[in-house]
Amino acid sequence: MIERVIVFIDGSNVFHAIKSLNIRIDYSKLVNFLVEDRRLVRAYFYGAVPQEKDLKKNSPEWESFLRQKRFLEELALQGLKVKTANLRRLPSGEFLEKEVDIMLATDMLSLAYKNAYDTAILVTGDSDFSYTVEEIQGLGKRVENASFKSTSSYILRKVCDRFTLLDDYIDRFIVEEKVKVSQEISFWEKVLRLWKR
């Protein structure tokens, strides 16, 4: 019987890790790397976005919001199920992320109870998920953890059935930046082209 796997990605946790490494990752490649030769049931990506009413159009925050929307739409087109909560704007003007961890934990538990998977792969370094992991294991399910070193939690790694340090495999899912090739032709290349005519 083929092992059924669901991947749960804590977008904010991963974002902070890849920002510190100054890299971009291809999430569909990341999912394929983690699933290996098992059967992927679904991959979920969790994040938080500000509400349009809290943003001033044509501001840096607005531009960031539009980039984030395009990014989430691209993930959905790649086959990931994107689930978002609203960022809350504080009186100070800063945004606070709420509800995302609860949403992720609830989905992990709910899908375990529904017997939708055999193994959950939790992509985060947030130790708050430790109790959720133990409850899911109590239902006879396996939980694997994958995270980057900068955001990894020893407590979470310890309770999971398997741990993957993503830093060791970056080449499997990194987005290679395309170097722009200069369209300019040097003086000597122009001379050579004229000479070859």
C-alpha positions as a Markdown table, in Angstrom:
| # | Residue | x | y | z |
|---|---|---|---|---|
| 1 | Met | 0.0 | 0.0 | 0.0 |
| 2 | Ile | 1.4 | 3.4 | -1.0 |
| 3 | Glu | 2.0 | 5.8 | 1.9 |
| 4 | Arg | -0.4 | 8.9 | 1.6 |
| 5 | Val | 1.3 | 12.2 | 2.4 |
| 6 | Ile | 0.0 | 15.7 | 3.0 |
| 7 | Val | 2.4 | 18.6 | 3.2 |
| 8 | Phe | 1.6 | 21.6 | 5.5 |
| 9 | Ile | 3.8 | 24.7 | 4.9 |
| 10 | Asp | 4.0 | 27.5 | 7.4 |
| 11 | Gly | 4.6 | 30.3 | 4.9 |
| 12 | Ser | 5.7 | 32.9 | 7.4 |
| 13 | Asn | 8.2 | 30.7 | 9.1 |
| 14 | Val | 9.7 | 29.6 | 5.8 |
| 15 | Phe | 9.7 | 33.3 | 4.6 |
| 16 | His | 11.8 | 34.4 | 7.5 |
| 17 | Ala | 14.3 | 31.5 | 7.0 |
| 18 | Ile | 14.8 | 32.1 | 3.2 |
| 19 | Lys | 15.0 | 35.9 | 3.8 |
| 20 | Ser | 17.9 | 35.4 | 6.1 |
| 21 | Leu | 19.6 | 33.0 | 3.5 |
| 22 | Asn | 18.8 | 35.5 | 0.7 |
| 23 | Ile | 17.3 | 32.8 | -1.5 |
| 24 | Arg | 14.1 | 32.1 | -3.4 |
| 25 | Ile | 12.6 | 28.6 | -3.4 |
| 26 | Asp | 10.3 | 26.8 | -5.8 |
| 27 | Tyr | 7.6 | 25.4 | -3.6 |
| 28 | Ser | 6.4 | 22.7 | -6.0 |
| 29 | Lys | 10.0 | 21.4 | -6.1 |
| 30 | Leu | 10.2 | 21.6 | -2.3 |
| 31 | Val | 7.0 | 19.5 | -2.1 |
| 32 | Asn | 8.2 | 16.9 | -4.6 |
| 33 | Phe | 11.5 | 16.7 | -2.7 |
| 34 | Leu | 9.8 | 16.1 | 0.6 |
| 35 | Val | 7.2 | 13.6 | -0.7 |
| 36 | Glu | 9.8 | 11.5 | -2.4 |
| 37 | Asp | 8.2 | 8.4 | -4.0 |
| 38 | Arg | 5.1 | 8.5 | -1.8 |
| 39 | Arg | 1.6 | 9.5 | -2.9 |
| 40 | Leu | 0.9 | 13.2 | -2.4 |
| 41 | Val | -2.7 | 13.8 | -1.4 |
| 42 | Arg | -2.3 | 17.6 | -1.2 |
| 43 | Ala | 0.1 | 20.4 | -0.2 |
| 44 | Tyr | -1.2 | 23.3 | 1.8 |
| 45 | Phe | 0.5 | 26.7 | 2.1 |
| 46 | Tyr | -0.6 | 28.9 | 5.0 |
| 47 | Gly | 0.0 | 32.7 | 5.2 |
| 48 | Ala | -1.5 | 36.0 | 6.3 |
| 49 | Val | -2.2 | 39.0 | 4.1 |
| 50 | Pro | -3.3 | 42.5 | 5.0 |
| 51 | Gln | -6.8 | 43.7 | 4.2 |
| 52 | Glu | -7.1 | 46.2 | 1.3 |
| 53 | Lys | -9.0 | 48.6 | 3.5 |
| 54 | Asp | -5.9 | 48.9 | 5.8 |
| 55 | Leu | -3.6 | 49.9 | 2.9 |
| 56 | Lys | -3.0 | 53.2 | 1.1 |
| 57 | Lys | -3.0 | 52.6 | -2.7 |
| 58 | Asn | 0.3 | 53.2 | -4.5 |
| 59 | Ser | 2.2 | 53.1 | -1.2 |
| 60 | Pro | 5.1 | 50.7 | -0.6 |
| 61 | Glu | 2.8 | 48.6 | 1.5 |
| 62 | Trp | 0.3 | 48.4 | -1.3 |
| 63 | Glu | 3.0 | 47.3 | -3.8 |
| 64 | Ser | 4.1 | 44.6 | -1.3 |
| 65 | Phe | 0.5 | 43.5 | -1.0 |
| 66 | Leu | 0.2 | 43.2 | -4.8 |
| 67 | Arg | 3.4 | 41.2 | -5.0 |
| 68 | Gln | 2.2 | 38.9 | -2.2 |
| 69 | Lys | -1.1 | 38.3 | -4.0 |
| 70 | Arg | 0.7 | 37.4 | -7.2 |
| 71 | Phe | 2.9 | 35.0 | -5.3 |
| 72 | Leu | 0.0 | 33.3 | -3.7 |
| 73 | Glu | -1.9 | 33.0 | -7.0 |
| 74 | Glu | 1.2 | 31.5 | -8.6 |
| 75 | Leu | 1.4 | 28.9 | -5.7 |
| 76 | Ala | -2.2 | 28.0 | -6.4 |
| 77 | Leu | -1.5 | 27.6 | -10.1 |
| 78 | Gln | 1.3 | 25.2 | -9.1 |
| 79 | Gly | -1.2 | 23.0 | -7.3 |
| 80 | Leu | -0.7 | 24.1 | -3.7 |
| 81 | Lys | -3.8 | 24.8 | -1.7 |
| 82 | Val | -3.3 | 28.3 | -0.4 |
| 83 | Lys | -5.1 | 29.2 | 2.9 |
| 84 | Thr | -4.8 | 32.7 | 4.3 |
| 85 | Ala | -5.8 | 34.7 | 7.4 |
| 86 | Asn | -6.0 | 38.5 | 7.6 |
| 87 | Leu | -3.2 | 40.4 | 9.1 |
| 88 | Arg | -4.4 | 42.8 | 11.8 |
| 89 | Arg | -3.3 | 46.4 | 11.8 |
| 90 | Leu | -2.3 | 47.6 | 15.3 |
| 91 | Pro | -2.9 | 51.2 | 16.4 |
| 92 | Ser | 0.9 | 51.7 | 16.0 |
| 93 | Gly | 0.5 | 51.0 | 12.2 |
| 94 | Glu | 2.3 | 47.6 | 12.4 |
| 95 | Phe | 0.7 | 44.4 | 11.3 |
| 96 | Leu | 0.1 | 41.4 | 13.5 |
| 97 | Glu | -0.2 | 37.8 | 12.2 |
| 98 | Lys | -2.9 | 35.9 | 13.9 |
| 99 | Glu | -4.9 | 32.7 | 13.3 |
| 100 | Val | -2.4 | 31.1 | 10.8 |
| 101 | Asp | -0.9 | 28.6 | 13.3 |
| 102 | Ile | -4.4 | 27.6 | 14.6 |
| 103 | Met | -5.6 | 27.2 | 11.0 |
| 104 | Leu | -2.7 | 24.9 | 10.1 |
| 105 | Ala | -3.0 | 22.9 | 13.4 |
| 106 | Thr | -6.7 | 22.5 | 13.0 |
| 107 | Asp | -6.3 | 21.2 | 9.4 |
| 108 | Met | -3.6 | 18.7 | 10.4 |
| 109 | Leu | -5.8 | 17.3 | 13.2 |
| 110 | Ser | -9.1 | 17.4 | 11.2 |
| 111 | Leu | -7.5 | 15.6 | 8.2 |
| 112 | Ala | -5.9 | 13.0 | 10.6 |
| 113 | Tyr | -9.3 | 12.3 | 12.1 |
| 114 | Lys | -10.7 | 11.9 | 8.6 |
| 115 | Asn | -7.9 | 9.4 | 7.8 |
| 116 | Ala | -6.9 | 11.6 | 4.8 |
| 117 | Tyr | -3.2 | 10.8 | 5.2 |
| 118 | Asp | -0.7 | 8.4 | 6.7 |
| 119 | Thr | 2.1 | 10.9 | 7.1 |
| 120 | Ala | 2.0 | 14.7 | 7.6 |
| 121 | Ile | 5.0 | 16.7 | 6.6 |
| 122 | Leu | 5.1 | 19.9 | 8.6 |
| 123 | Val | 7.4 | 22.6 | 7.1 |
| 124 | Thr | 8.1 | 24.9 | 10.0 |
| 125 | Gly | 10.4 | 25.5 | 12.9 |
| 126 | Asp | 7.7 | 26.7 | 15.2 |
| 127 | Ser | 7.7 | 24.7 | 18.5 |
| 128 | Asp | 4.1 | 25.6 | 19.1 |
| 129 | Phe | 3.1 | 22.7 | 16.9 |
| 130 | Ser | 4.6 | 20.1 | 19.2 |
| 131 | Tyr | 1.4 | 19.3 | 21.0 |
| 132 | Thr | -0.5 | 19.0 | 17.8 |
| 133 | Val | 2.1 | 16.6 | 16.5 |
| 134 | Glu | 1.8 | 14.4 | 19.5 |
| 135 | Glu | -2.0 | 14.3 | 19.2 |
| 136 | Ile | -1.8 | 13.3 | 15.5 |
| 137 | Gln | 0.7 | 10.6 | 16.4 |
| 138 | Gly | -1.8 | 9.4 | 19.0 |
| 139 | Leu | -4.1 | 8.7 | 16.1 |
| 140 | Gly | -1.5 | 6.4 | 14.6 |
| 141 | Lys | -0.2 | 8.9 | 12.0 |
| 142 | Arg | 3.4 | 9.8 | 11.3 |
| 143 | Val | 4.6 | 13.4 | 11.4 |
| 144 | Glu | 7.8 | 14.5 | 9.7 |
| 145 | Asn | 9.3 | 17.9 | 10.2 |
| 146 | Ala | 11.3 | 20.0 | 7.7 |
| 147 | Ser | 12.8 | 23.4 | 8.4 |
| 148 | Phe | 15.7 | 25.6 | 7.9 |
| 149 | Lys | 18.4 | 25.9 | 10.6 |
| 150 | Ser | 17.7 | 29.6 | 11.3 |
| 151 | Thr | 14.1 | 28.9 | 12.3 |
| 152 | Ser | 14.3 | 25.3 | 13.5 |
| 153 | Ser | 13.0 | 24.2 | 16.9 |
| 154 | Tyr | 14.7 | 21.4 | 18.8 |
| 155 | Ile | 11.5 | 20.7 | 20.7 |
| 156 | Leu | 9.6 | 20.2 | 17.4 |
| 157 | Arg | 12.3 | 18.1 | 15.8 |
| 158 | Lys | 12.4 | 15.8 | 18.9 |
| 159 | Val | 8.7 | 15.0 | 18.9 |
| 160 | Cys | 8.5 | 14.3 | 15.1 |
| 161 | Asp | 9.1 | 10.9 | 13.5 |
| 162 | Arg | 11.7 | 12.3 | 11.1 |
| 163 | Phe | 13.5 | 15.6 | 10.6 |
| 164 | Thr | 14.9 | 17.1 | 7.4 |
| 165 | Leu | 17.3 | 20.1 | 7.6 |
| 166 | Leu | 16.4 | 21.9 | 4.4 |
| 167 | Asp | 19.7 | 23.9 | 4.4 |
| 168 | Asp | 21.4 | 20.6 | 3.4 |
| 169 | Tyr | 19.3 | 20.2 | 0.2 |
| 170 | Ile | 18.8 | 23.8 | -1.0 |
| 171 | Asp | 20.0 | 22.9 | -4.5 |
| 172 | Arg | 17.0 | 20.7 | -4.9 |
| 173 | Phe | 14.4 | 23.4 | -4.7 |
| 174 | Ile | 16.1 | 26.8 | -5.0 |
| 175 | Val | 15.1 | 29.2 | -7.8 |
| 176 | Glu | 18.1 | 30.0 | -9.8 |
| 177 | Glu | 18.4 | 33.6 | -10.6 |
| 178 | Lys | 18.7 | 34.2 | -14.3 |
| 179 | Val | 21.7 | 36.3 | -15.2 |
| 180 | Lys | 20.8 | 38.9 | -17.8 |
| 181 | Val | 23.0 | 38.5 | -20.8 |
| 182 | Ser | 24.2 | 41.9 | -22.1 |
| 183 | Gln | 22.8 | 42.7 | -25.5 |
| 184 | Glu | 25.7 | 45.0 | -26.2 |
| 185 | Ile | 28.3 | 43.9 | -28.7 |
| 186 | Ser | 31.9 | 45.0 | -28.1 |
| 187 | Phe | 33.8 | 47.1 | -30.7 |
| 188 | Trp | 36.0 | 44.1 | -31.7 |
| 189 | Glu | 33.0 | 41.8 | -32.1 |
| 190 | Lys | 31.4 | 44.3 | -34.4 |
| 191 | Val | 34.7 | 44.5 | -36.4 |
| 192 | Leu | 34.8 | 40.7 | -36.6 |
| 193 | Arg | 31.2 | 40.5 | -37.9 |
| 194 | Leu | 31.9 | 43.1 | -40.5 |
| 195 | Trp | 35.0 | 41.2 | -41.6 |
| 196 | Lys | 33.1 | 37.9 | -41.9 |
| 197 | Arg | 30.6 | 39.4 | -44.4 |
